[in-house]
Structure formats: C-alpha cells, structure tokens
Amino acid sequence: MTQFRISEAAGLLGVSDDTVRRWCADGILSVSRDESGRQVVDGAELAAHAKVMATEVSDVGDVRRSARNRFTGLVTKVEIDGLMAQVELQCGPNRVVSLMSSEAAREMRLDVGSKAVAVIKATMVILETDKESRP
C-alpha cells in the first residue's frame, strides 16, 4: 500500500499542507501513522480525491471536447519573438510551456499574472516512477 506524508500529498494535489490537514480533520481524507509515527494518507484514497477535484474544475461551460487533460494556472512568462510566442503557465506544482503564434498570444491578451487553461491532447504519454516504489 502506497502512503504519502501530508506534505507529499499536498504537493501532488497542488494545495497547502494545511489544506490536507483540514481535509483529514474533516474526514474528507483518512490519515494514519507510518512506522516512524508520521501522519500519512493512503495513495489510492488520495488518487480518488484527486479525480473528484479534477471533475469539479473540468466541468466548464457547454463545450464538449475530446481532450481530458486540462490544467488551470497562472501565466508566469510570455516571450514574443517575431511570428512565435512561448508562454509558460504554473499549474499547481506543474509547469506547462506552450508555443503558439505571436498573433494568438496577443489576441488572447496573455500577460504575466493572467489566468489560463492549458488543454493538452497527446498521442503519447510517458510515465515514470521511483525505482524504490516497486513492491
């Protein structure tokens, strides 16, 4: 059974440690202690809660789309050079970089500090795990 310390769980969900502690106190997440006596959250329960959180923010408007990967975040960098623009978003703990036409970046009025949603449709996704995470 995979378990995560409070700070790890918070990092994976993109929330503060205090938020995870509050969810545990409110019974939204179960908390137990590991062999070192530290508070931990079950990985499967954390994954289920992450799916609920994603559903809550992904049901936006009356638009249907095939892309399921949506990351809401803040624009942290906009570089416009000639015909192309590079835009960086910070979406919780994730950094997302988008390349687009400079015209599109201007039309969208993308500025540092503005809110944006990265919608990603990928034909290939590579997963990684820690070597120690294998049973």
N, CA, C and O atoms as a GROMACS GRO file, in nm:
protein
  540
    1MET      N    1   0.085  -0.118   0.000
    1MET     CA    2   0.000   0.000   0.000
    1MET      C    3   0.090   0.124   0.000
    1MET      O    4   0.174   0.141   0.088
    2THR      N    5   0.071   0.210  -0.099
    2THR     CA    6   0.147   0.334  -0.109
    2THR      C    7   0.087   0.437  -0.015
    2THR      O    8  -0.034   0.457  -0.011
    3GLN      N    9   0.174   0.503   0.060
    3GLN     CA   10   0.130   0.608   0.151
    3GLN      C   11   0.214   0.733   0.127
    3GLN      O   12   0.331   0.724   0.088
    4PHE      N   13   0.153   0.849   0.151
    4PHE     CA   14   0.223   0.975   0.133
    4PHE      C   15   0.213   1.058   0.259
    4PHE      O   16   0.106   1.066   0.321
    5ARG      N   17   0.324   1.120   0.297
    5ARG     CA   18   0.321   1.215   0.409
    5ARG      C   19   0.233   1.333   0.369
    5ARG      O   20   0.207   1.355   0.250
    6ILE      N   21   0.188   1.408   0.467
    6ILE     CA   22   0.099   1.522   0.443
    6ILE      C   23   0.158   1.617   0.340
    6ILE      O   24   0.088   1.660   0.249
    7SER      N   25   0.286   1.650   0.355
    7SER     CA   26   0.349   1.746   0.262
    7SER      C   27   0.357   1.689   0.121
    7SER      O   28   0.341   1.763   0.024
    8GLU      N   29   0.383   1.559   0.107
    8GLU     CA   30   0.386   1.497  -0.025
    8GLU      C   31   0.247   1.497  -0.088
    8GLU      O   32   0.232   1.528  -0.207
    9ALA      N   33   0.145   1.464  -0.009
    9ALA     CA   34   0.008   1.464  -0.058
    9ALA      C   35  -0.031   1.603  -0.106
    9ALA      O   36  -0.094   1.618  -0.211
   10ALA      N   37   0.005   1.704  -0.029
   10ALA     CA   38  -0.026   1.842  -0.066
   10ALA      C   39   0.041   1.878  -0.198
   10ALA      O   40  -0.021   1.939  -0.285
   11GLY      N   41   0.166   1.842  -0.214
   11GLY     CA   42   0.238   1.870  -0.338
   11GLY      C   43   0.176   1.801  -0.458
   11GLY      O   44   0.169   1.860  -0.566
   12LEU      N   45   0.131   1.677  -0.440
   12LEU     CA   46   0.069   1.604  -0.551
   12LEU      C   47  -0.064   1.664  -0.592
   12LEU      O   48  -0.101   1.658  -0.709
   13LEU      N   49  -0.138   1.720  -0.496
   13LEU     CA   50  -0.269   1.779  -0.526
   13LEU      C   51  -0.262   1.927  -0.558
   13LEU      O   52  -0.360   1.986  -0.602
   14GLY      N   53  -0.145   1.988  -0.537
   14GLY     CA   54  -0.130   2.131  -0.565
   14GLY      C   55  -0.200   2.219  -0.463
   14GLY      O   56  -0.248   2.327  -0.497
   15VAL      N   57  -0.205   2.173  -0.338
   15VAL     CA   58  -0.265   2.251  -0.230
   15VAL      C   59  -0.164   2.262  -0.116
   15VAL      O   60  -0.056   2.204  -0.123
   16SER      N   61  -0.198   2.337  -0.012
   16SER     CA   62  -0.107   2.354   0.101
   16SER      C   63  -0.116   2.236   0.197
   16SER      O   64  -0.214   2.161   0.196
   17ASP      N   65  -0.013   2.221   0.279
   17ASP     CA   66  -0.014   2.119   0.384
   17ASP      C   67  -0.135   2.139   0.475
   17ASP      O   68  -0.200   2.042   0.515
   18ASP      N   69  -0.164   2.265   0.507
   18ASP     CA   70  -0.277   2.294   0.596
   18ASP      C   71  -0.409   2.249   0.535
   18ASP      O   72  -0.497   2.203   0.608
   19THR      N   73  -0.424   2.260   0.404
   19THR     CA   74  -0.547   2.214   0.338
   19THR      C   75  -0.562   2.064   0.355
   19THR      O   76  -0.672   2.017   0.386
   20VAL      N   77  -0.455   1.988   0.334
   20VAL     CA   78  -0.462   1.843   0.351
   20VAL      C   79  -0.493   1.809   0.496
   20VAL      O   80  -0.574   1.720   0.522
   21ARG      N   81  -0.430   1.878   0.591
   21ARG     CA   82  -0.460   1.853   0.733
   21ARG      C   83  -0.607   1.882   0.764
   21ARG      O   84  -0.670   1.808   0.840
   22ARG      N   85  -0.661   1.989   0.705
   22ARG     CA   86  -0.802   2.023   0.728
   22ARG      C   87  -0.893   1.915   0.669
   22ARG      O   88  -0.992   1.877   0.731
   23TRP      N   89  -0.859   1.866   0.548
   23TRP     CA   90  -0.938   1.758   0.488
   23TRP      C   91  -0.935   1.634   0.576
   23TRP      O   92  -1.036   1.564   0.589
   24CYS      N   93  -0.820   1.605   0.636
   24CYS     CA   94  -0.810   1.489   0.726
   24CYS      C   95  -0.895   1.512   0.850
   24CYS      O   96  -0.967   1.422   0.894
   25ALA      N   97  -0.889   1.631   0.908
   25ALA     CA   98  -0.968   1.663   1.027
   25ALA      C   99  -1.118   1.660   0.997
   25ALA      O  100  -1.197   1.622   1.084
   26ASP      N  101  -1.156   1.698   0.876
   26ASP     CA  102  -1.297   1.699   0.837
   26ASP      C  103  -1.346   1.563   0.787
   26ASP      O  104  -1.464   1.548   0.753
   27GLY      N  105  -1.257   1.464   0.781
   27GLY     CA  106  -1.297   1.330   0.737
   27GLY      C  107  -1.301   1.313   0.586
   27GLY      O  108  -1.347   1.210   0.537
   28ILE      N  109  -1.254   1.413   0.511
   28ILE     CA  110  -1.252   1.402   0.365
   28ILE      C  111  -1.144   1.303   0.322
   28ILE      O  112  -1.163   1.227   0.226
   29LEU      N  113  -1.031   1.304   0.392
   29LEU     CA  114  -0.924   1.207   0.371
   29LEU      C  115  -0.895   1.137   0.503
   29LEU      O  116  -0.902   1.198   0.609
   30SER      N  117  -0.863   1.008   0.495
   30SER     CA  118  -0.825   0.933   0.615
   30SER      C  119  -0.676   0.952   0.638
   30SER      O  120  -0.597   0.959   0.544
   31VAL      N  121  -0.639   0.959   0.763
   31VAL     CA  122  -0.499   0.973   0.798
   31VAL      C  123  -0.461   0.862   0.895
   31VAL      O  124  -0.540   0.825   0.982
   32SER      N  125  -0.340   0.810   0.879
   32SER     CA  126  -0.289   0.710   0.971
   32SER      C  127  -0.143   0.745   1.001
   32SER      O  128  -0.095   0.851   0.959
   33ARG      N  129  -0.075   0.659   1.071
   33ARG     CA  130   0.066   0.684   1.104
   33ARG      C  131   0.152   0.575   1.042
   33ARG      O  132   0.114   0.457   1.041
   34ASP      N  133   0.268   0.614   0.990
   34ASP     CA  134   0.360   0.515   0.936
   34ASP      C  135   0.447   0.459   1.048
   34ASP      O  136   0.428   0.494   1.165
   35GLU      N  137   0.540   0.372   1.014
   35GLU     CA  138   0.624   0.309   1.116
   35GLU      C  139   0.712   0.408   1.192
   35GLU      O  140   0.761   0.377   1.301
   36SER      N  141   0.732   0.528   1.136
   36SER     CA  142   0.809   0.632   1.203
   36SER      C  143   0.720   0.724   1.286
   36SER      O  144   0.770   0.816   1.351
   37GLY      N  145   0.589   0.700   1.283
   37GLY     CA  146   0.497   0.783   1.360
   37GLY      C  147   0.449   0.908   1.288
   37GLY      O  148   0.378   0.989   1.347
   38ARG      N  149   0.488   0.924   1.162
   38ARG     CA  150   0.444   1.041   1.085
   38ARG      C  151   0.305   1.017   1.027
   38ARG      O  152   0.269   0.904   0.995
   39GLN      N  153   0.228   1.125   1.014
   39GLN     CA  154   0.096   1.114   0.954
   39GLN      C  155   0.109   1.088   0.805
   39GLN      O  156   0.189   1.151   0.736
   40VAL      N  157   0.030   0.992   0.756
   40VAL     CA  158   0.032   0.957   0.614
   40VAL      C  159  -0.111   0.939   0.563
   40VAL      O  160  -0.203   0.910   0.638
   41VAL      N  161  -0.125   0.958   0.431
   41VAL     CA  162  -0.252   0.940   0.362
   41VAL      C  163  -0.233   0.826   0.262
   41VAL      O  164  -0.131   0.818   0.194
   42ASP      N  165  -0.332   0.739   0.252
   42ASP     CA  166  -0.328   0.627   0.158
   42ASP      C  167  -0.327   0.678   0.014
   42ASP      O  168  -0.405   0.766  -0.021
   43GLY      N  169  -0.239   0.623  -0.068
   43GLY     CA  170  -0.224   0.667  -0.206
   43GLY      C  171  -0.350   0.648  -0.290
   43GLY      O  172  -0.384   0.735  -0.370
   44ALA      N  173  -0.420   0.535  -0.273
   44ALA     CA  174  -0.541   0.509  -0.350
   44ALA      C  175  -0.651   0.608  -0.314
   44ALA      O  176  -0.724   0.656  -0.401
   45GLU      N  177  -0.663   0.639  -0.185
   45GLU     CA  178  -0.763   0.737  -0.142
   45GLU      C  179  -0.728   0.876  -0.195
   45GLU      O  180  -0.816   0.952  -0.235
   46LEU      N  181  -0.599   0.909  -0.195
   46LEU     CA  182  -0.554   1.037  -0.248
   46LEU      C  183  -0.584   1.047  -0.397
   46LEU      O  184  -0.626   1.153  -0.445
   47ALA      N  185  -0.563   0.939  -0.471
   47ALA     CA  186  -0.592   0.937  -0.614
   47ALA      C  187  -0.742   0.957  -0.639
   47ALA      O  188  -0.780   1.030  -0.730
   48ALA      N  189  -0.825   0.893  -0.559
   48ALA     CA  190  -0.970   0.908  -0.574
   48ALA      C  191  -1.011   1.053  -0.549
   48ALA      O  192  -1.095   1.108  -0.620
   49HIS      N  193  -0.951   1.115  -0.447
   49HIS     CA  194  -0.984   1.254  -0.417
   49HIS      C  195  -0.936   1.347  -0.529
   49HIS      O  196  -1.004   1.444  -0.563
   50ALA      N  197  -0.820   1.316  -0.586
   50ALA     CA  198  -0.768   1.397  -0.698
   50ALA      C  199  -0.863   1.392  -0.816
   50ALA      O  200  -0.884   1.493  -0.883
   51LYS      N  201  -0.923   1.275  -0.842
   51LYS     CA  202  -1.018   1.262  -0.952
   51LYS      C  203  -1.143   1.345  -0.926
   51LYS      O  204  -1.197   1.408  -1.018
   52VAL      N  205  -1.190   1.346  -0.801
   52VAL     CA  206  -1.306   1.427  -0.765
   52VAL      C  207  -1.275   1.575  -0.785
   52VAL      O  208  -1.355   1.649  -0.841
   53MET      N  209  -1.156   1.617  -0.739
   53MET     CA  210  -1.115   1.757  -0.756
   53MET      C  211  -1.108   1.794  -0.904
   53MET      O  212  -1.151   1.903  -0.942
   54ALA      N  213  -1.055   1.706  -0.986
   54ALA     CA  214  -1.042   1.733  -1.130
   54ALA      C  215  -1.178   1.744  -1.196
   54ALA      O  216  -1.198   1.828  -1.284
   55THR      N  217  -1.272   1.662  -1.154
   55THR     CA  218  -1.408   1.667  -1.210
   55THR      C  219  -1.474   1.799  -1.177
   55THR      O  220  -1.544   1.857  -1.260
   56GLU      N  221  -1.452   1.846  -1.054
   56GLU     CA  222  -1.514   1.972  -1.011
   56GLU      C  223  -1.469   2.090  -1.096
   56GLU      O  224  -1.549   2.178  -1.125
   57VAL      N  225  -1.342   2.093  -1.136
   57VAL     CA  226  -1.292   2.208  -1.213
   57VAL      C  227  -1.301   2.188  -1.363
   57VAL      O  228  -1.291   2.284  -1.439
   58SER      N  229  -1.319   2.063  -1.409
   58SER     CA  230  -1.318   2.040  -1.554
   58SER      C  231  -1.455   2.056  -1.618
   58SER      O  232  -1.463   2.070  -1.740
   59ASP      N  233  -1.561   2.056  -1.542
   59ASP     CA  234  -1.695   2.072  -1.598
   59ASP      C  235  -1.723   2.219  -1.621
   59ASP      O  236  -1.790   2.284  -1.540
   60VAL      N  237  -1.670   2.272  -1.730
   60VAL     CA  238  -1.679   2.414  -1.758
   60VAL      C  239  -1.762   2.438  -1.883
   60VAL      O  240  -1.729   2.388  -1.990
   61GLY      N  241  -1.868   2.513  -1.868
   61GLY     CA  242  -1.946   2.557  -1.983
   61GLY      C  243  -2.020   2.446  -2.056
   61GLY      O  244  -2.034   2.335  -2.005
   62ASP      N  245  -2.066   2.480  -2.174
   62ASP     CA  246  -2.146   2.389  -2.255
   62ASP      C  247  -2.065   2.328  -2.369
   62ASP      O  248  -2.123   2.279  -2.466
   63VAL      N  249  -1.934   2.330  -2.359
   63VAL     CA  250  -1.848   2.282  -2.466
   63VAL      C  251  -1.810   2.137  -2.439
   63VAL      O  252  -1.773   2.102  -2.327
   64ARG      N  253  -1.818   2.054  -2.542
   64ARG     CA  254  -1.768   1.917  -2.533
   64ARG      C  255  -1.633   1.913  -2.603
   64ARG      O  256  -1.615   1.971  -2.710
   65ARG      N  257  -1.538   1.844  -2.542
   65ARG     CA  258  -1.406   1.833  -2.603
   65ARG      C  259  -1.350   1.695  -2.581
   65ARG      O  260  -1.381   1.628  -2.482
   66SER      N  261  -1.266   1.652  -2.673
   66SER     CA  262  -1.207   1.519  -2.661
   66SER      C  263  -1.086   1.519  -2.569
   66SER      O  264  -1.051   1.414  -2.515
   67ALA      N  265  -1.022   1.631  -2.550
   67ALA     CA  266  -0.904   1.638  -2.463
   67ALA      C  267  -0.948   1.636  -2.318
   67ALA      O  268  -1.034   1.714  -2.277
   68ARG      N  269  -0.889   1.547  -2.240
   68ARG     CA  270  -0.924   1.535  -2.099
   68ARG      C  271  -0.822   1.603  -2.008
   68ARG      O  272  -0.848   1.622  -1.889
   69ASN      N  273  -0.709   1.637  -2.062
   69ASN     CA  274  -0.601   1.693  -1.982
   69ASN      C  275  -0.610   1.845  -1.981
   69ASN      O  276  -0.568   1.911  -2.076
   70ARG      N  277  -0.665   1.899  -1.873
   70ARG     CA  278  -0.683   2.044  -1.861
   70ARG      C  279  -0.612   2.090  -1.734
   70ARG      O  280  -0.636   2.036  -1.626
   71PHE      N  281  -0.526   2.188  -1.748
   71PHE     CA  282  -0.450   2.240  -1.635
   71PHE      C  283  -0.475   2.390  -1.624
   71PHE      O  284  -0.433   2.466  -1.711
   72THR      N  285  -0.541   2.432  -1.518
   72THR     CA  286  -0.565   2.574  -1.495
   72THR      C  287  -0.447   2.630  -1.417
   72THR      O  288  -0.400   2.568  -1.322
   73GLY      N  289  -0.399   2.746  -1.459
   73GLY     CA  290  -0.286   2.804  -1.389
   73GLY      C  291  -0.269   2.952  -1.419
   73GLY      O  292  -0.354   3.016  -1.481
   74LEU      N  293  -0.157   3.003  -1.372
   74LEU     CA  294  -0.122   3.143  -1.391
   74LEU      C  295  -0.010   3.154  -1.492
   74LEU      O  296   0.084   3.075  -1.491
   75VAL      N  297  -0.021   3.253  -1.580
   75VAL     CA  298   0.085   3.279  -1.676
   75VAL      C  299   0.204   3.337  -1.599
   75VAL      O  300   0.190   3.435  -1.527
   76THR      N  301   0.320   3.275  -1.615
   76THR     CA  302   0.440   3.320  -1.546
   76THR      C  303   0.543   3.384  -1.640
   76THR      O  304   0.636   3.451  -1.595
   77LYS      N  305   0.525   3.360  -1.771
   77LYS     CA  306   0.622   3.415  -1.866
   77LYS      C  307   0.560   3.419  -2.005
   77LYS      O  308   0.495   3.324  -2.046
   78VAL      N  309   0.581   3.530  -2.076
   78VAL     CA  310   0.537   3.542  -2.215
   78VAL      C  311   0.654   3.601  -2.293
   78VAL      O  312   0.696   3.713  -2.267
   79GLU      N  313   0.705   3.525  -2.389
   79GLU     CA  314   0.812   3.573  -2.476
   79GLU      C  315   0.761   3.574  -2.619
   79GLU      O  316   0.733   3.469  -2.676
   80ILE      N  317   0.749   3.692  -2.676
   80ILE     CA  318   0.705   3.705  -2.815
   80ILE      C  319   0.825   3.747  -2.898
   80ILE      O  320   0.890   3.847  -2.869
   81ASP      N  321   0.853   3.667  -3.002
   81ASP     CA  322   0.968   3.694  -3.088
   81ASP      C  323   0.927   3.665  -3.232
   81ASP      O  324   0.914   3.549  -3.272
   82GLY      N  325   0.908   3.770  -3.307
   82GLY     CA  326   0.868   3.751  -3.447
   82GLY      C  327   0.731   3.688  -3.459
   82GLY      O  328   0.634   3.738  -3.403
   83LEU      N  329   0.724   3.578  -3.533
   83LEU     CA  330   0.597   3.510  -3.557
   83LEU      C  331   0.552   3.419  -3.444
   83LEU      O  332   0.436   3.379  -3.440
   84MET      N  333   0.642   3.385  -3.350
   84MET     CA  334   0.611   3.286  -3.247
   84MET      C  335   0.616   3.346  -3.106
   84MET      O  336   0.683   3.446  -3.081
   85ALA      N  337   0.542   3.281  -3.016
   85ALA     CA  338   0.542   3.319  -2.875
   85ALA      C  339   0.559   3.193  -2.792
   85ALA      O  340   0.510   3.086  -2.828
   86GLN      N  341   0.629   3.207  -2.680
   86GLN     CA  342   0.641   3.099  -2.582
   86GLN      C  343   0.574   3.148  -2.455
   86GLN      O  344   0.610   3.252  -2.401
   87VAL      N  345   0.477   3.072  -2.407
   87VAL     CA  346   0.401   3.109  -2.288
   87VAL      C  347   0.418   2.999  -2.185
   87VAL      O  348   0.400   2.881  -2.215
   88GLU      N  349   0.453   3.039  -2.061
   88GLU     CA  350   0.468   2.944  -1.952
   88GLU      C  351   0.356   2.964  -1.851
   88GLU      O  352   0.322   3.077  -1.816
   89LEU      N  353   0.299   2.852  -1.805
   89LEU     CA  354   0.196   2.853  -1.701
   89LEU      C  355   0.248   2.777  -1.581
   89LEU      O  356   0.321   2.679  -1.597
   90GLN      N  357   0.211   2.820  -1.463
   90GLN     CA  358   0.235   2.742  -1.343
   90GLN      C  359   0.099   2.691  -1.299
   90GLN      O  360   0.014   2.768  -1.255
   91CYS      N  361   0.079   2.561  -1.310
   91CYS     CA  362  -0.049   2.497  -1.279
   91CYS      C  363  -0.028   2.409  -1.156
   91CYS      O  364   0.008   2.292  -1.168
   92GLY      N  365  -0.050   2.468  -1.038
   92GLY     CA  366  -0.017   2.395  -0.916
   92GLY      C  367   0.132   2.367  -0.916
   92GLY      O  368   0.211   2.459  -0.936
   93PRO      N  369   0.171   2.242  -0.894
   93PRO     CA  370   0.314   2.211  -0.895
   93PRO      C  371   0.371   2.190  -1.035
   93PRO      O  372   0.490   2.162  -1.049
   94ASN      N  373   0.289   2.202  -1.137
   94ASN     CA  374   0.330   2.171  -1.274
   94ASN      C  375   0.357   2.296  -1.356
   94ASN      O  376   0.280   2.392  -1.352
   95ARG      N  377   0.466   2.292  -1.431
   95ARG     CA  378   0.499   2.398  -1.526
   95ARG      C  379   0.462   2.349  -1.664
   95ARG      O  380   0.505   2.241  -1.706
   96VAL      N  381   0.380   2.427  -1.735
   96VAL     CA  382   0.338   2.391  -1.870
   96VAL      C  383   0.386   2.500  -1.964
   96VAL      O  384   0.365   2.619  -1.938
   97VAL      N  385   0.449   2.460  -2.074
   97VAL     CA  386   0.501   2.555  -2.173
   97VAL      C  387   0.425   2.535  -2.303
   97VAL      O  388   0.410   2.422  -2.350
   98SER      N  389   0.378   2.644  -2.362
   98SER     CA  390   0.305   2.638  -2.488
   98SER      C  391   0.374   2.726  -2.591
   98SER      O  392   0.414   2.839  -2.562
   99LEU      N  393   0.389   2.673  -2.712
   99LEU     CA  394   0.438   2.751  -2.824
   99LEU      C  395   0.320   2.781  -2.914
   99LEU      O  396   0.243   2.691  -2.948
  100MET      N  397   0.305   2.905  -2.954
  100MET     CA  398   0.192   2.947  -3.037
  100MET      C  399   0.235   3.064  -3.122
  100MET      O  400   0.346   3.115  -3.107
  101SER      N  401   0.149   3.105  -3.212
  101SER     CA  402   0.180   3.222  -3.293
  101SER      C  403   0.176   3.346  -3.203
  101SER      O  404   0.102   3.350  -3.105
  102SER      N  405   0.253   3.444  -3.239
  102SER     CA  406   0.251   3.569  -3.163
  102SER      C  407   0.114   3.635  -3.176
  102SER      O  408   0.068   3.702  -3.082
  103GLU      N  409   0.050   3.618  -3.291
  103GLU     CA  410  -0.084   3.672  -3.310
  103GLU      C  411  -0.182   3.613  -3.208
  103GLU      O  412  -0.262   3.687  -3.150
  104ALA      N  413  -0.176   3.482  -3.187
  104ALA     CA  414  -0.265   3.417  -3.091
  104ALA      C  415  -0.239   3.467  -2.949
  104ALA      O  416  -0.333   3.493  -2.873
  105ALA      N  417  -0.113   3.481  -2.913
  105ALA     CA  418  -0.079   3.529  -2.778
  105ALA      C  419  -0.132   3.670  -2.755
  105ALA      O  420  -0.182   3.702  -2.647
  106ARG      N  421  -0.121   3.754  -2.857
  106ARG     CA  422  -0.172   3.892  -2.844
  106ARG      C  423  -0.325   3.893  -2.837
  106ARG      O  424  -0.383   3.963  -2.754
  107GLU      N  425  -0.390   3.816  -2.924
  107GLU     CA  426  -0.536   3.810  -2.925
  107GLU      C  427  -0.592   3.760  -2.792
  107GLU      O  428  -0.697   3.805  -2.747
  108MET      N  429  -0.521   3.667  -2.730
  108MET     CA  430  -0.565   3.612  -2.602
  108MET      C  431  -0.531   3.703  -2.484
  108MET      O  432  -0.573   3.679  -2.371
  109ARG      N  433  -0.454   3.809  -2.513
  109ARG     CA  434  -0.411   3.904  -2.410
  109ARG      C  435  -0.341   3.834  -2.294
  109ARG      O  436  -0.370   3.858  -2.177
  110LEU      N  437  -0.248   3.745  -2.330
  110LEU     CA  438  -0.174   3.670  -2.229
  110LEU      C  439  -0.065   3.758  -2.169
  110LEU      O  440   0.026   3.803  -2.239
  111ASP      N  441  -0.076   3.783  -2.041
  111ASP     CA  442   0.022   3.863  -1.967
  111ASP      C  443   0.059   3.787  -1.841
  111ASP      O  444  -0.018   3.704  -1.793
  112VAL      N  445   0.177   3.814  -1.788
  112VAL     CA  446   0.219   3.754  -1.662
  112VAL      C  447   0.115   3.787  -1.556
  112VAL      O  448   0.078   3.902  -1.537
  113GLY      N  449   0.069   3.683  -1.486
  113GLY     CA  450  -0.030   3.701  -1.382
  113GLY      C  451  -0.172   3.672  -1.427
  113GLY      O  452  -0.263   3.664  -1.344
  114SER      N  453  -0.195   3.656  -1.558
  114SER     CA  454  -0.330   3.626  -1.604
  114SER      C  455  -0.358   3.476  -1.590
  114SER      O  456  -0.265   3.394  -1.589
  115LYS      N  457  -0.485   3.441  -1.580
  115LYS     CA  458  -0.527   3.302  -1.566
  115LYS      C  459  -0.545   3.242  -1.705
  115LYS      O  460  -0.594   3.308  -1.797
  116ALA      N  461  -0.504   3.117  -1.719
  116ALA     CA  462  -0.521   3.047  -1.846
  116ALA      C  463  -0.539   2.898  -1.818
  116ALA      O  464  -0.504   2.849  -1.711
  117VAL      N  465  -0.594   2.828  -1.915
  117VAL     CA  466  -0.612   2.684  -1.906
  117VAL      C  467  -0.536   2.619  -2.020
  117VAL      O  468  -0.559   2.651  -2.137
  118ALA      N  469  -0.444   2.528  -1.987
  118ALA     CA  470  -0.374   2.451  -2.089
  118ALA      C  471  -0.455   2.325  -2.116
  118ALA      O  472  -0.480   2.246  -2.025
  119VAL      N  473  -0.497   2.306  -2.240
  119VAL     CA  474  -0.571   2.188  -2.281
  119VAL      C  475  -0.475   2.105  -2.366
  119VAL      O  476  -0.427   2.152  -2.469
  120ILE      N  477  -0.449   1.983  -2.323
  120ILE     CA  478  -0.345   1.902  -2.388
  120ILE      C  479  -0.406   1.775  -2.444
  120ILE      O  480  -0.474   1.701  -2.373
  121LYS      N  481  -0.382   1.751  -2.571
  121LYS     CA  482  -0.424   1.628  -2.636
  121LYS      C  483  -0.297   1.562  -2.687
  121LYS      O  484  -0.232   1.613  -2.778
  122ALA      N  485  -0.260   1.450  -2.627
  122ALA     CA  486  -0.134   1.386  -2.660
  122ALA      C  487  -0.157   1.245  -2.711
  122ALA      O  488  -0.243   1.172  -2.661
  123THR      N  489  -0.080   1.206  -2.811
  123THR     CA  490  -0.089   1.070  -2.861
  123THR      C  491   0.007   0.978  -2.788
  123THR      O  492  -0.006   0.856  -2.796
  124MET      N  493   0.105   1.035  -2.716
  124MET     CA  494   0.199   0.954  -2.641
  124MET      C  495   0.222   1.019  -2.505
  124MET      O  496   0.248   1.139  -2.496
  125VAL      N  497   0.211   0.941  -2.400
  125VAL     CA  498   0.237   0.988  -2.265
  125VAL      C  499   0.336   0.893  -2.202
  125VAL      O  500   0.316   0.771  -2.205
  126ILE      N  501   0.443   0.946  -2.146
  126ILE     CA  502   0.546   0.865  -2.082
  126ILE      C  503   0.530   0.879  -1.930
  126ILE      O  504   0.521   0.991  -1.879
  127LEU      N  505   0.526   0.767  -1.859
  127LEU     CA  506   0.514   0.767  -1.714
  127LEU      C  507   0.647   0.727  -1.652
  127LEU      O  508   0.722   0.647  -1.709
  128GLU      N  509   0.677   0.783  -1.536
  128GLU     CA  510   0.797   0.748  -1.462
  128GLU      C  511   0.758   0.718  -1.318
  128GLU      O  512   0.662   0.776  -1.266
  129THR      N  513   0.832   0.629  -1.253
  129THR     CA  514   0.818   0.605  -1.109
  129THR      C  515   0.956   0.596  -1.048
  129THR      O  516   1.055   0.576  -1.119
  130ASP      N  517   0.964   0.611  -0.919
  130ASP     CA  518   1.089   0.593  -0.848
  130ASP      C  519   1.124   0.444  -0.849
  130ASP      O  520   1.034   0.360  -0.842
  131LYS      N  521   1.251   0.411  -0.858
  131LYS     CA  522   1.292   0.272  -0.857
  131LYS      C  523   1.250   0.202  -0.728
  131LYS      O  524   1.219   0.083  -0.729
  132GLU      N  525   1.249   0.275  -0.617
  132GLU     CA  526   1.216   0.218  -0.487
  132GLU      C  527   1.067   0.195  -0.470
  132GLU      O  528   1.028   0.131  -0.373
  133SER      N  529   0.981   0.243  -0.560
  133SER     CA  530   0.837   0.233  -0.542
  133SER      C  531   0.782   0.097  -0.583
  133SER      O  532   0.664   0.071  -0.564
  134ARG      N  533   0.865   0.012  -0.639
  134ARG     CA  534   0.819  -0.122  -0.679
  134ARG      C  535   0.805  -0.210  -0.557
  134ARG      O  536   0.886  -0.201  -0.464
  135PRO      N  537   0.702  -0.297  -0.555
  135PRO     CA  538   0.685  -0.389  -0.440
  135PRO      C  539   0.789  -0.498  -0.439
  135PRO      O  540   0.789  -0.583  -0.350
   0.00000   0.00000   0.00000
